[in-house]
Each structure stands twice: as structure tokens, then as C-alpha cells.
């Protein structure tokens, strides 16, 4: 009888742990394989990604130059302006081949005017509204990591919407004198008024980007984009007059055309990836 009790007791000890183990525990990836599992997702996951949602922080350097319609004999000149900018984007990628993103970019257009005078040059610079809203489409041209698409070159195209808030950005006034004869003094005057556009304007964008996957959730992009302004978001109107001569007029249009060169860091907040279920299945090699 004591032997029978002992047998029942041993059977109970063997049964209780198995009852406490849920069916989900059987499919759970062992902790010892977690590093290998993450490495496989990073290396091969791109080919199995259905889609992903991501947020992106971008920083860039932008150069732009206004359009001057009358240099007034070389006395005035539009100058190129190079300034940093940044943006925050929300995007969706499909099968690591197509992507679309939209967001906010802080980077104004400029009118920068240099006035050459006998004693030197004066520089006047004005900026448009720095707030822009951007939408952009992307297509992978080719992968540099084979079919796994961990990294590759992308073609991008999009548009910036620049709000038209209106208002004055400032005035300029320059007076100079010449002495054609001992008895006569001629006065030269240059006056200008800078205004923001009262209607929204658009800047078209075309670019190229090289994207590198740092981990299953983090990407780094290196980009160069061409900007083409389709309207003037800031205008500087100029009037030049000399004694006894008709006035001349010129306009400096800040359309925002130029280039941007930047870096983008993306974090995927949601990923649809069938490879995950494959790797976690009971027949997976990683479970052995």
C-alpha cells in the first residue's frame, strides 16, 4: 500500500508542471534565440514585409536664390542663401518598394539683394513664412542588398505647400550722390518694399535618396532634392531714380527654387511581417 501511494505521488509531481504550461508557451521563441531571431529579421525581413508605418525626423541644408527681372545695369544682384532646416514626417511603406509620406517642414524662401556702391556693397535679406506642409511619394529604384532590400536607392517626388499669410517684411532706402560738374549734384535713390504673398504657393520637388536599414525598426536616409518654385511666396519691389532721369523698376521674387541635402532618421511604429509567424512556428529551425 505504501508503494502504491508513492507511485501516485510521483505521477502527480510529473503532471502538475505540464498542466501549468499553457499552449502559448509551446510556441514561444526561447530567450536564447532572441538575438539570432532579431538578426534574421534585420537581414532577411525586408523581402517579407507587407507594409510598415513610420515616423521620420529630417535635417537638411537648403540653398535657394530669388529671381531678379532687372539688374539695373549691374548695380543690383540676387544672391544665393544657404540655411539649415528640419522636418517631421509620417509615412507608410508597401513591400519596401513604394512609400508615401506627409508632414511639416520648417524652411523659408528668401530674397537676398546685393547693392553695389562706390564705397562698397550693401546686402538686404528677407524671408518668407518658414512653415511648410509637404507630401511626397517614393519608389525604390534598386536594392543594394539583393532581394532582402535592407538598403537601396529611392526616387522621390512631392510638393511643398507654403501658406500665404500676407504682410510686410520690411523696407529699404539708399541715397547716393554724384558730381557730374562742379556746379551740379545728382541724387541717386533706391527704394524697396518687401511683401509676403497673400495666397498659398507650391514648390515642386524631385529627389534621390539612399536608405540604409540599421535595425528592423530603424532606417537612415541620405537625400538630395531639387526644388522648383511654382509661385512667389515673397516679393521685393524696387524703384531706382536719378536726377532728371525716368525711374527704373525691378522685382525680386522669392520662389524657393534651389536644392536640399539632408539626413533622415526613421522609426517604424507598426510592421506587418509574415516572416515573424514563420520563424515562431513549431517547425522553425530556430525552435530547435
Residue, then its C-alpha position, 0 to 999 in steps of 0.5 A: x500500500x505504501x508503494x502504491x501511494x508513492x507511485x501516485x505521488x510521483x505521477x502527480x509531481x510529473x503532471x502538475x508542471x505540464x498542466x501549468x504550461x499553457x499552449x502559448x508557451x509551446x510556441x514561444x521563441x526561447x530567450x536564447x534565440x532572441x538575438x539570432x531571431x532579431x538578426x534574421x529579421x534585420x537581414x532577411x525581413x525586408x523581402x517579407x514585409x507587407x507594409x510598415x508605418x513610420x515616423x521620420x525626423x529630417x535635417x537638411x541644408x537648403x540653398x535657394x536664390x530669388x529671381x531678379x527681372x532687372x539688374x539695373x545695369x549691374x548695380x543690383x544682384x540676387x544672391x544665393x542663401x544657404x540655411x539649415x532646416x528640419x522636418x517631421x514626417x509620417x509615412x507608410x511603406x508597401x513591400x519596401x518598394x513604394x512609400x508615401x509620406x506627409x508632414x511639416x517642414x520648417x524652411x523659408x524662401x528668401x530674397x537676398x539683394x546685393x547693392x553695389x556702391x562706390x564705397x562698397x556693397x550693401x546686402x538686404x535679406x528677407x524671408x518668407x513664412x518658414x512653415x511648410x506642409x509637404x507630401x511626397x511619394x517614393x519608389x525604390x529604384x534598386x536594392x543594394x542588398x539583393x532581394x532582402x532590400x535592407x538598403x537601396x536607392x529611392x526616387x522621390x517626388x512631392x510638393x511643398x505647400x507654403x501658406x500665404x499669410x500676407x504682410x510686410x517684411x520690411x523696407x529699404x532706402x539708399x541715397x547716393x550722390x554724384x558730381x557730374x560738374x562742379x556746379x551740379x549734384x545728382x541724387x541717386x535713390x533706391x527704394x524697396x518694399x518687401x511683401x509676403x504673398x497673400x495666397x498659398x504657393x507650391x514648390x515642386x520637388x524631385x529627389x534621390x535618396x539612399x536608405x540604409x536599414x540599421x535595425x528592423x525598426x530603424x532606417x537612415x536616409x541620405x537625400x538630395x532634392x531639387x526644388x522648383x518654385x511654382x509661385x512667389x511666396x515673397x516679393x521685393x519691389x524696387x524703384x531706382x531714380x536719378x536726377x532728371x532721369x525716368x525711374x527704373x523698376x525691378x522685382x525680386x521674387x522669392x520662389x524657393x527654387x534651389x536644392x536640399x541635402x539632408x539626413x533622415x532618421x526613421x522609426x517604424x511604429x507598426x510592421x506587418x511581417x509574415x516572416x515573424x509567424x514563420x520563424x515562431x512556428x513549431x517547425x522553425x529551425x530556430x525552435x530547435 
